[in-house]
């Protein structure tokens, strides 16, 4: 059997001491003094960040926080003093700035769009060429902006991109009586599945979503070669394998979009996912009269004494009355794998907003910073379940739906 043999030279105390001095000098060089503008930006960032966010950023950068510091004001002063002494890497400043002014990069919220245009034999090299062709400046109707796309990954016909729309504008200062040019950014993560033809925009900000959407549309027009390509909200009313037709009078009165959503909810109780349960706590249907589109029928569990709304008879009647679910909010049990076969359950509040015609939105409502990493993982899993389910035009839980609706 071949074995790799690694021989390490024993380091003398003198060499070890010299090495430590070199590393310390390198650290000092990387801890340059902040400029006046950087200090102002740091002050601004420290005002925006919560205590938990500040602690998280420092720990992720390997910075130790003295146990004597309990209050946020003390922690802020501690950070400022370390920068003043050049005892904190400039990379920490960069990460604090990114955390404060680009919080959307880690949000548990996002918008989904679809398009129509198959791409065959898309290699990573070809994808890089399309990205380079898309990175350029635009001037549309007097609005100048620059599109900057950076590839994070590409595998299994899905790419993850960091898309940035850099906008150039002007502001007039009445004190100096001069105008100043400024630069604004709308930067978010975007995932494109070229096989399923679905796009995910990771943001909770509608303005950022719409700004970046234009860049993604232009990018996909280059990739597909279809100049008329448009982005649309995912249609949940695809042709389904309607196995509920044992009673056609009832089955045909179920809205196809509602059927698709119900089937998705059943998948959240599937053993193949990390979710352990589903309980609807708020739901919004469209109005029965299509001419009264602005009127919605909102139902929450407070009026029903709690419990799963989908098991309430009044809600079942609305489902069987061909009503479309526009919004739904639900509780999910998420199983965190702790290793050694043990798990820890977390209760998560999630929701789907299908009200708008130009996007579908899925979010996690929890804002507990202590389990932020768990929430990110749960959102990733929820997103993947939706994408896989959306691409499948067959019901997977027809028997469960029949049982739920009592048909």
N, C-alpha and C positions, 0 to 999 in steps of 0.2 A: 504494500500500500504506500502510495506517495504522500508524503506529508510536507507541508510548508514549514520550514524551520526559521524562526525569527530570532536573531541575535541582537540584543540591545547592549550598547556600551554603557557601562556604569558611569554616571556623571559625578565628577568630583565636587566637593562642597564649594571650591573656588569658582568653578565653571557655573555651578548652580546659582551662586550669588551674582556673578556677572550677568547671567541670563535674566535673572530677576530685575536687575537694574536696566537692562536693555528693554525688557517688556514694559517696565514702569515709564521709561522715557517715551516709548512708542505710545503708551496710553496718554501721557501728557500731551504729546503732539496731536493726538486725535481729540483732545479736550481743549481745543483752542477757545479763546475768549469770544463770547457771542458779540456780534455787532449790535449797534443801537437798534436797528430794525428787527433783528432776531430777538433781542430782549423784549421789545414791544410785543412781538408775535408770541413769545413765551408767556408773557403776562396775560395776553388775550386768551391763549389756549388754557392756561391754568384756571382762568375764570369760567371757562366753558365746561371743562371736564369735572365730572362728579368724583367724589372720594374713591369710590370703587374702581372707576375707570382709570384714575391716576395710579392707584395701587397696582392694578392689573398691568398697565403699561410699564411701570418700573420693574416689576417682578419678571415680566417677559424679557426685559433687557438685562437681567442678571443683577439688578441693583438691590441691595439689601436695605430694608427700612428699619431703623432703630425701634425697638419694642417700646420705648418711652413715648413715641409719637402716636397719639390717639386721634387728635382733631385734624380736620382737613386743613384748617388755617396753618397749623404747625407743619403739616406735610408740605404745603405749598412753599412756606418759608425755607424749609429744609432743602427742597429742590432748587430754589432760587440761589440759596447760599452755596450749594455745591457747584452750580454753574459759575457763580462769581469767583470761586476758588479754582476753577478749571479742574474740578474733581469729578466731573461727569461727562461721559462721551458725547460728542456732537450727535451721534446716532440716536441718543435718547431724546434730544431736542427734536430731531426729525420725526421720530415716532409719536411724540406728544403732539406735534403739529398735525401730523396725518390723522391721529385719533380725534383731535378736536374739530378739524375742518373737513374731514372726509369720513364721518361716522357711518355712512351708508355702505362702506365696503364690507362690513360684517353684520349687516342687518338681517333679521329673520323675517323678511318680507320680500315680495317680488311680483312682477307682472309677467304674464305669458302671452305670446303672440305666435301665430303660425304663418306660413307662406306656402306657395305651391311652385315647386321647381326642383326636380331631382338633379343631383350632382353626381356624376359617375367618375370613378377613379380619381378622387381628390387626394393627391399625395400631400404630405406636409410641406414639401418644397413648393408645390403649386399654391398651397394656402398662403405661404409666406409671400409669394409674388402678389397675390390678390390683396394682402394686407398692405404691402408697400404701395400698390397702386391706389389704395383708398386713403392713405395718409397724405392729405393735402389741404390747402386752404380754399375756403369757399367765400363767395360774396353774393348773397342772395337778398335782393330787395333792400340793399343798403346794410344788411346785417352780416358783418364779417366774422368768420369763425374758422378754426382749424380742427380737423379731425385727426386724432392720434389713437391708433389701435395697436395694442401690444398683445402678443400671443402668450398665454400662460401654459396651455397644454393642448394636445390634439391626439386623441386615440378613440378607437371604436366609432369613427365617423362623427365624433362630437368634439367641438373645440371650446375652450374657455378663453375669453378675451377681456382685457381691461380696456374699456372704450372711454375716451376722454374727448369732450367737446370744449375747446378753449375759445371763449368769446372775448372779443376786444370791444371795449366801450369807453365812454368819456363821462366825467363828472365835473360840474362847475362849482368852484369854491367861491362863495360870495365874500369871504374875508379877504382872500388874496386877489380876487377878480380874475383868476386864471382857471383854465380847464386842465384837468389831469387825466391822462390815459390810464385805464386799469384793465386787468385781465381777470376773467372769472372762469371757473372750471365746473363742468358737470361730468364727474368721473364715476362709473359704476362697472361692476362685473356683469358680463353677458356670456351666456352659454348658448351655443347653436348646435342642435342635433340635426345633421344633414340627412340622416336616414328617416327620422320621424317628422322632419320639417317643422320643428317647434323651437321657439326661442324663449329664453328665460332672462329677464332683467332683474338683477338683485338690487332693489331699492324700495324704500317706502315713500319716496318723493315723486309725485306725479310730474312735476316740472322737469326734474332730471330725466325721468323715464321718456318723456316726450322729446326732450332735447337730443338724447342719445339715439332714440328710435330712428330719427332721420339718417344718422350716420350708418346704422346697421342696415337700413333698407338700401342705401346706396352701395354698401359693401356687398350685400347679397345679390344685387343686380349685376355687379362685376363678376361674382363667383358663378352665378347661374347663366349669365349672358342674356338674361331676360330684362329688357329695359322697362317693361311695363309691370314688373313684379311689385306687389303690394303686401303689406303686413296686416293681418286681421286677427281678431279675437278667436281663440280656439272654439270651434263649434262642437258642442257636446251632444248634438243631435245626429250623429252619424248613423248609418244603417246598422242596426243592432240585430243580433240573433234573438228575436223576441220569443223566448220560450214561455212567456206568460200567457200564451194564447189558449190555455185550457178553458178560459172564459173570455171569448173575444170581445164581448160587450164591455167588459171591465178593462182588459189589457189594452185595448186601443184608446182608452180614455186617459192613459198615463202619458204625460208629456215625455217625449224621447230624451230631452235634456235632463229632466228630473230622474228618469230611469238610469241614465248614465251616472249621475251624481250618487244615487242610492247604491249602485254597484261599486262605485269608488269607496263609499263609506264602509261597505262590507269588507273591502280589501284591507281596511285599517285594523280589522280584527283577525287578519290572516296570520297563521303561525310563521309565515315566511318573512314577516316584517318585525321591526322592533316595537311595534305598537301593540298594546295589550287590550284595548277597548275603545269604544266610541260612544259618546252620549251627547245628543243634540240639546243645546240650551237656548238657542235663539234661531229663528228662521223667518225669512221674508219671501212671500210669494208675490207673483205679479197679480194684477187685478183680473177678475173673471171677464169683465167687459174690456175688450181690447181697445175700445175707443177712449177708455179712461186710463191711459198708460201711466199717468202721473200718480195714480192712486195705488198704493201698495197695501198688502195685508200682512202686517207684522205680528208675529207671535213670539212671546218669550215665556220661559217656564215659570216666571213669577205668578202668572195668571193661572197656572195649572198645578201649583203646589209642588214644583220641582220635578225631577226625573227626566227621562229621555223623551223629548217632544215627539220624536218619530213614532213612539209607541202610544201617543194620545189619539183617541178616535177622531177628534176634530181635525187634526193634522193629516191623518190617513185619508179622510174624506176630501181634503183639498188636493192631496196627491192624486187620488182617483178621479178628480174632477178636471184633469188635464192642466193643472196649474204648474207654472214654471217657477223653480226655486231661484231667486235672484241673489240672495245672501243667506249664509248659514254659518253659525258659530257653534263650536262643539268642544267638549272636553276629551282629551286623549290621555291614555296611560302610556307613558314611554318607558321602555325597559333599558336601563343603562347597564352594559356588560362590565362587571367589576373583575372578571377573570375568575378562574377556579370554579366555573359553573355557577357563580352567584350573580344576581342582578339587583338593581335598585330601581324602584318605580318612581317616576316623576309625573305629576299631573300637569298637563299642558293645555292651554286655551288656544285653539287655532280657529281659523275661519277661511271661507272662500267667498269672494265677491264676484258675482257674474252679472252684476247689474248693468255695467257699461257695455256698449256694443263694440268698443275698440280695444278691449283687453279683458283678461281674466286675472284676478289677483288672489294669491294665497299668502296668508300671514300667520305668524305665531304672536299672540298678544302678550305673553309673559314678559316682564321687564326686570326679573330678578337677576342682578349682576353676579350673584354668587354661583349661579348655575348657567352662566352665559355660554360656556363651551358645550354644555349638554343641550341647550336650546339650539345652538347652531347645528349640532349633529342631528337633532330631531327634525329641524327644518330641512336639512339635506335629505333625510330619509323620506319626509313627507313629499318633497319636490320630486324625488325619484319615483315614488309610488304613483304620483299623478301623471308624470310623463309616460311611464310604462302603460298605465291604464288608458290614457288618452289615445295611444297608438293602437290599442286593441279594439276592434269593432265588434267584439262578441261579449255577451254577458258572462261573467265568471261566477256570479252569486245569484242566479235566477231563483233557486229554491229558497234562499234566505229572504229575497225580496218578496216572494209570494207569501212566505210565512209572516213577514213583517206587516204586510198589507192585509193579511187575512183573506187571501184569495186562492 
